[in-house]
């Protein structure tokens, strides 16, 4: 009986020690949390991310192949597994970052500007949770058709079936504005809301007559189409380009070089900028590492647009606030 009492006393003592130890651990943990709360305004650091999601666009565009390279660079630089994700591109990407569904994304400069002001497809919904990593390269607004369709000018689109991208997308806005400058509207054509891959397939099958595609050239979908049929890019006359830029200053004149898609001469066009953005929540240090990873490895990119991604141009055409980490990087190298 006495032995049992001693054993019981020993057991109670051990339990008491465990409780005290647990309490001490909880207090230490609470202390750590308090210390962390003091730094929460600095953004999320690399230690707080197990992975990063980088939103691109459709698989037949330019964002997707470039995004795969960017994801590898960021993974190597930060040690955080980064994955390039297929998406509905610019407008959807801005909304996804606002909602916390991803951390980094490609976006057209004009769409980022609309989002920051709550205009156009973001009417009344200002997105200010996102900031710029940097400018990348021009995105050409291409009006693509087949030579056999005999569409030579924008005016020839009247009454035709034309892919204009999804409503609210960057491509849709570009199509609407270019039609406007040429005295047309969506009511003058038969608009089809197709992505780049669907546009390629539909042009090839004769289901549509032309397609607006806003992407860096050469664009995979257009190259794929040109492999099976003769492609023609409808030119934007110089005077019309001037008129467009006067009304919408985020456009620039662009030339699609001879040889692109089998062409035998340069084709005048217009472009907007492609840029990379990230959530404001990302810390300055992690933002710096992400920016450095992209611009210091751009020369390794196999796509033709890789040659245009340079730190000295990183702040060109940026219409939204720059992330502090990105600004730190550009201040160092420029």
PARO-584821 format. One line per field, with one value per residue (C-alpha): residue number from 1; residue in three letters; chain; x, y, z. Coordinates in pm, 1 decimal, decimal comma. Each point is the difference from the previous one (the first is absolute). Example, Ala and Ser with C-alpha at 12.3 -4.5 7.8 and 13.67 -1.06 7.14 Angstrom:
2
num: c(1	2)
residuo: c(ala	ser)
cadena: c(A	A)
X: c(1230,0	137,0)
Y: c(-450,0	344,0)
Z: c(780,0	-66,0)
This chain:
334
num: c(1	2	3	4	5	6	7	8	9	10	11	12	13	14	15	16	17	18	19	20	21	22	23	24	25	26	27	28	29	30	31	32	33	34	35	36	37	38	39	40	41	42	43	44	45	46	47	48	49	50	51	52	53	54	55	56	57	58	59	60	61	62	63	64	65	66	67	68	69	70	71	72	73	74	75	76	77	78	79	80	81	82	83	84	85	86	87	88	89	90	91	92	93	94	95	96	97	98	99	100	101	102	103	104	105	106	107	108	109	110	111	112	113	114	115	116	117	118	119	120	121	122	123	124	125	126	127	128	129	130	131	132	133	134	135	136	137	138	139	140	141	142	143	144	145	146	147	148	149	150	151	152	153	154	155	156	157	158	159	160	161	162	163	164	165	166	167	168	169	170	171	172	173	174	175	176	177	178	179	180	181	182	183	184	185	186	187	188	189	190	191	192	193	194	195	196	197	198	199	200	201	202	203	204	205	206	207	208	209	210	211	212	213	214	215	216	217	218	219	220	221	222	223	224	225	226	227	228	229	230	231	232	233	234	235	236	237	238	239	240	241	242	243	244	245	246	247	248	249	250	251	252	253	254	255	256	257	258	259	260	261	262	263	264	265	266	267	268	269	270	271	272	273	274	275	276	277	278	279	280	281	282	283	284	285	286	287	288	289	290	291	292	293	294	295	296	297	298	299	300	301	302	303	304	305	306	307	308	309	310	311	312	313	314	315	316	317	318	319	320	321	322	323	324	325	326	327	328	329	330	331	332	333	334)
residuo: c(unk	unk	unk	unk	unk	unk	unk	unk	unk	unk	unk	unk	unk	unk	unk	unk	unk	unk	unk	unk	unk	unk	unk	unk	unk	unk	unk	unk	unk	unk	unk	unk	unk	unk	unk	unk	unk	unk	unk	unk	unk	unk	unk	unk	unk	unk	unk	unk	unk	unk	unk	unk	unk	unk	unk	unk	unk	unk	unk	unk	unk	unk	unk	unk	unk	unk	unk	unk	unk	unk	unk	unk	unk	unk	unk	unk	unk	unk	unk	unk	unk	unk	unk	unk	unk	unk	unk	unk	unk	unk	unk	unk	unk	unk	unk	unk	unk	unk	unk	unk	unk	unk	unk	unk	unk	unk	unk	unk	unk	unk	unk	unk	unk	unk	unk	unk	unk	unk	unk	unk	unk	unk	unk	unk	unk	unk	unk	unk	unk	unk	unk	unk	unk	unk	unk	unk	unk	unk	unk	unk	unk	unk	unk	unk	unk	unk	unk	unk	unk	unk	unk	unk	unk	unk	unk	unk	unk	unk	unk	unk	unk	unk	unk	unk	unk	unk	unk	unk	unk	unk	unk	unk	unk	unk	unk	unk	unk	unk	unk	unk	unk	unk	unk	unk	unk	unk	unk	unk	unk	unk	unk	unk	unk	unk	unk	unk	unk	unk	unk	unk	unk	unk	unk	unk	unk	unk	unk	unk	unk	unk	unk	unk	unk	unk	unk	unk	unk	unk	unk	unk	unk	unk	unk	unk	unk	unk	unk	unk	unk	unk	unk	unk	unk	unk	unk	unk	unk	unk	unk	unk	unk	unk	unk	unk	unk	unk	unk	unk	unk	unk	unk	unk	unk	unk	unk	unk	unk	unk	unk	unk	unk	unk	unk	unk	unk	unk	unk	unk	unk	unk	unk	unk	unk	unk	unk	unk	unk	unk	unk	unk	unk	unk	unk	unk	unk	unk	unk	unk	unk	unk	unk	unk	unk	unk	unk	unk	unk	unk	unk	unk	unk	unk	unk	unk	unk	unk	unk	unk	unk	unk	unk	unk	unk	unk	unk	unk	unk	unk	unk	unk	unk	unk	unk	unk	unk	unk	unk	unk	unk	unk	unk	unk	unk	unk)
cadena: c(A	A	A	A	A	A	A	A	A	A	A	A	A	A	A	A	A	A	A	A	A	A	A	A	A	A	A	A	A	A	A	A	A	A	A	A	A	A	A	A	A	A	A	A	A	A	A	A	A	A	A	A	A	A	A	A	A	A	A	A	A	A	A	A	A	A	A	A	A	A	A	A	A	A	A	A	A	A	A	A	A	A	A	A	A	A	A	A	A	A	A	A	A	A	A	A	A	A	A	A	A	A	A	A	A	A	A	A	A	A	A	A	A	A	A	A	A	A	A	A	A	A	A	A	A	A	A	A	A	A	A	A	A	A	A	A	A	A	A	A	A	A	A	A	A	A	A	A	A	A	A	A	A	A	A	A	A	A	A	A	A	A	A	A	A	A	A	A	A	A	A	A	A	A	A	A	A	A	A	A	A	A	A	A	A	A	A	A	A	A	A	A	A	A	A	A	A	A	A	A	A	A	A	A	A	A	A	A	A	A	A	A	A	A	A	A	A	A	A	A	A	A	A	A	A	A	A	A	A	A	A	A	A	A	A	A	A	A	A	A	A	A	A	A	A	A	A	A	A	A	A	A	A	A	A	A	A	A	A	A	A	A	A	A	A	A	A	A	A	A	A	A	A	A	A	A	A	A	A	A	A	A	A	A	A	A	A	A	A	A	A	A	A	A	A	A	A	A	A	A	A	A	A	A	A	A	A	A	A	A	A	A	A	A	A	A	A	A	A	A	A	A	A	A	A	A	A	A	A	A	A	A	A	A)
X: c(0,0	282,2	176,4	-316,8	-24,2	360,2	-57,0	-314,7	187,3	279,7	-250,7	-175,0	336,9	92,2	-331,2	49,9	342,1	-149,4	-268,8	259,0	217,7	-296,1	-91,4	355,0	-6,4	-330,5	139,2	308,9	-216,8	-219,0	312,8	115,9	-340,1	18,0	343,1	-127,5	-299,1	239,0	131,0	-324,2	-2,9	320,7	-186,9	31,7	356,8	143,9	-26,8	-379,1	-44,4	18,4	-68,4	-76,9	-256,9	81,3	-301,8	63,0	-267,4	-105,8	247,6	4,4	102,8	336,6	-57,9	-6,9	343,2	163,2	-175,2	156,8	347,0	-81,9	-125,1	329,2	203,9	-202,5	20,8	378,8	45,5	-237,5	-14,3	-380,0	-167,6	-161,9	-246,2	-121,7	-378,2	-232,0	-257,3	-245,4	280,3	14,1	-334,4	-57,4	357,4	-47,6	-316,4	169,5	284,8	-249,3	-189,1	320,9	-22,8	353,9	302,3	153,8	-153,5	44,2	-224,2	-27,0	99,7	-333,8	-196,7	210,1	-73,2	-376,6	6,6	183,8	-261,3	-312,3	-71,6	-113,5	-45,9	75,7	-267,6	-47,3	244,0	340,6	277,9	274,1	132,6	235,0	321,6	243,3	303,1	98,7	-57,6	92,5	-59,0	-251,4	-317,3	-114,7	-369,8	-23,0	-304,3	56,0	-173,3	80,5	104,9	-281,9	-256,9	91,3	-17,4	256,3	-123,4	-194,3	-294,1	-15,7	-108,9	-352,2	-247,8	275,8	35,0	290,3	153,9	39,4	99,8	-204,3	-214,3	203,7	331,9	290,2	-41,4	-368,6	85,1	268,0	-241,8	-271,2	235,9	153,4	-344,1	-107,3	292,9	-96,1	-361,9	-132,9	-146,3	-80,6	-343,9	161,2	156,3	-100,8	214,2	116,8	142,1	285,6	342,4	314,3	-5,0	-369,6	60,6	272,8	-222,7	-301,6	195,7	147,8	-344,8	-154,1	-239,8	118,4	150,8	251,4	124,7	146,1	299,4	195,8	329,5	371,8	104,1	55,0	-310,0	-34,2	-361,7	77,9	311,5	-205,7	-260,0	265,0	137,2	-317,9	-128,0	127,4	-45,7	-54,0	31,3	-218,0	216,2	-83,4	57,1	226,9	-271,1	-234,0	275,3	52,4	-374,1	-9,9	300,5	-144,8	-312,3	158,4	360,1	103,4	24,7	320,3	85,8	147,6	135,4	-39,3	325,0	14,4	30,0	-237,5	-266,7	152,6	-61,4	219,0	-20,8	-27,8	-353,3	-88,9	-195,2	-57,1	90,1	-56,2	256,0	30,3	95,3	30,6	-182,4	-10,0	-200,0	84,6	15,4	330,5	286,0	254,6	277,2	-197,4	-120,8	361,2	101,9	-288,4	87,6	370,3	-72,9	-191,7	212,8	338,3	-96,3	-202,0	288,0	-50,4	-356,1	-36,1	-310,7	71,4	-148,6	267,2	246,9	-229,5	-25,2	264,6	39,3	64,0	-352,1	-162,7	-183,7	-108,3	-374,8	-86,9	-332,4	-41,6	215,0	321,8	54,7	267,9	209,1	-3,9	82,8	296,0	133,3	-38,9	160,5	303,9	47,4	-111,2)
Y: c(0,0	227,9	-84,8	82,5	338,5	78,6	-99,6	216,8	295,7	-43,5	-14,8	318,6	175,9	-99,8	125,0	329,6	37,9	-66,2	265,0	256,5	-78,8	37,7	333,8	119,7	-103,2	179,5	317,5	-20,1	-52,3	294,5	206,4	-97,5	95,0	337,4	59,5	-98,9	233,5	287,5	-66,4	-77,0	333,1	-104,2	-258,3	-373,3	-126,5	-299,1	-206,2	38,0	-141,9	-370,4	74,4	289,0	-0,9	197,0	60,0	20,0	-36,5	-266,5	-262,2	140,9	350,8	151,6	28,1	-375,3	-97,7	304,6	-75,8	-345,1	154,5	266,2	-267,0	-189,3	316,6	96,9	-351,8	1,0	350,1	-22,7	-372,7	22,1	-239,3	221,6	-129,9	163,4	-37,9	19,4	278,7	226,4	261,1	368,7	102,6	-334,2	5,8	336,1	-125,5	-324,4	187,5	226,8	-306,6	-166,7	-288,9	59,9	212,3	101,7	55,5	125,2	287,6	256,8	350,3	143,9	-258,5	61,0	370,7	-58,5	-219,3	263,4	260,9	-218,8	66,8	-197,7	-367,8	92,7	269,7	102,7	-264,6	151,6	-259,1	148,5	-321,4	-55,8	176,3	-19,2	-224,3	154,7	51,4	-290,0	48,0	137,8	-202,2	44,5	28,1	-232,9	-19,6	-346,0	-145,4	-234,0	132,4	-193,7	195,3	317,3	226,8	276,4	284,3	46,6	127,5	-341,3	-148,7	137,9	-286,9	-254,9	-252,9	120,2	-136,2	286,7	-184,3	-47,2	294,0	199,4	-133,7	213,6	-128,1	97,8	356,3	26,6	-131,0	243,5	298,8	-88,0	-53,6	337,8	182,2	-157,9	112,4	-340,3	-157,8	-348,9	46,8	17,3	-346,1	-341,2	-13,7	-337,7	-33,7	-242,6	-45,0	-16,3	-377,3	2,5	286,4	-199,6	-305,1	200,0	193,1	-324,3	-160,3	301,4	65,4	360,4	253,0	178,1	20,0	264,2	-138,2	221,2	-168,0	22,4	-98,3	-261,9	-143,6	-378,2	-8,9	204,3	-202,8	-316,7	141,2	110,8	-354,6	-121,4	311,5	337,0	259,3	371,1	268,2	302,4	315,4	307,0	310,1	264,5	265,3	-240,8	-95,0	370,0	43,3	-303,0	116,9	351,4	-142,6	-293,4	99,6	-343,7	-123,9	25,7	-50,7	-338,4	-183,5	-373,3	-82,7	-154,8	-376,7	-25,3	-258,2	-29,0	365,3	161,8	357,0	191,1	46,5	319,9	-67,7	132,9	-145,0	26,7	-106,4	-332,2	26,0	-216,4	82,6	-143,7	30,7	291,3	-252,0	-137,3	140,5	242,2	-259,9	-273,6	250,2	97,2	-364,4	-63,8	306,1	-84,4	-360,0	111,0	283,2	-157,9	-326,8	136,0	-62,3	-374,9	7,5	-179,0	193,2	300,7	239,2	-94,6	232,5	297,5	-58,1	232,1	173,6	336,8	-16,3	-146,0	317,2	108,6	42,7	-101,8	161,8	-143,2	19,5	-202,8	-259,0	120,0	-312,4	56,0	368,3	-98,2	-225,0	264,0	264,5	-225,9	-86,8	316,2)
Z: c(0,0	92,7	-326,7	-194,8	172,9	-89,7	-363,6	-16,1	146,5	-253,9	-285,4	116,8	26,2	-354,8	-134,2	179,2	-162,9	-345,0	56,3	109,0	-299,5	-235,3	152,4	-43,1	-365,4	-57,8	153,8	-215,7	-304,1	95,4	41,3	-347,5	-140,5	170,3	-148,5	-343,4	27,3	43,9	-353,0	-178,3	-185,8	-175,4	-208,3	-25,7	-6,2	-182,8	322,2	-7,0	-351,0	-80,1	-366,3	-233,7	-279,3	-315,2	-225,1	-374,7	-272,5	-248,0	-116,4	-354,9	104,4	97,5	375,8	54,5	-139,0	158,8	329,1	8,1	-24,1	261,5	241,1	-30,4	58,3	308,3	143,7	-38,1	142,2	297,9	74,3	-13,0	-243,2	-262,3	-258,6	-321,8	-23,2	-301,8	40,7	-182,0	-17,9	90,6	150,1	171,5	130,3	172,0	169,2	106,8	169,3	173,7	128,2	120,8	-247,2	-130,5	81,5	-334,9	-345,0	-353,3	-102,9	-277,0	109,9	-111,6	199,6	312,0	-37,2	-35,4	312,1	203,8	-98,0	9,8	-367,0	-306,6	92,5	365,8	10,6	363,2	132,1	71,3	39,9	214,7	157,3	-294,9	-101,7	-290,5	-24,4	-331,7	-370,3	-226,9	-373,9	-252,6	-58,6	-356,0	-78,6	-298,6	-226,2	-145,0	-304,2	-288,8	-340,6	-163,3	207,7	-193,3	305,5	-61,1	223,3	322,5	-203,8	-169,7	335,5	-33,3	18,8	60,1	281,3	215,2	319,8	246,9	317,2	313,6	119,3	250,2	-127,8	-117,4	-354,7	2,5	108,6	-271,1	-264,1	107,9	-10,7	-337,9	-149,7	139,2	-161,8	-332,9	29,2	105,8	312,2	122,1	-159,0	-344,9	27,4	127,6	315,9	126,9	352,1	-60,0	157,6	-215,5	-46,1	-91,3	-243,1	-170,7	-35,7	-116,2	-263,2	-127,4	-18,2	-173,3	288,0	45,6	-239,7	222,9	359,5	227,5	188,7	240,8	80,2	-53,1	-349,2	-119,1	169,8	23,2	-116,5	-311,7	-77,1	29,7	-237,8	-249,6	-6,3	-171,0	-181,3	-128,3	273,8	-62,2	270,5	-77,1	26,5	208,6	-213,2	150,3	22,0	178,3	243,9	79,2	56,6	230,6	205,4	31,9	162,2	184,7	86,6	133,2	-361,3	-203,7	-365,4	-77,9	-304,1	-55,1	-181,9	-343,1	27,6	294,9	-87,1	-346,5	-94,4	-265,5	133,8	327,1	133,2	192,3	317,9	350,9	336,7	371,5	257,9	177,2	364,7	308,9	323,4	350,6	318,8	228,7	288,2	-127,2	207,0	-141,8	21,4	-174,8	-260,3	-59,7	-48,1	-242,9	-208,6	-2,5	-102,7	-307,0	-134,2	66,0	-170,3	-294,1	-240,9	55,1	-138,9	-332,7	-114,5	-226,1	257,5	253,3	-174,2	73,6	376,0	143,2	334,6	-165,0	-146,7	309,2	103,3	-349,7	-46,6	357,5	87,9	352,0	316,7	-4,4	273,2	249,6	-62,9	-374,2	47,3	218,6	-276,7	-274,9	220,4	35,4	-365,4	-180,7)
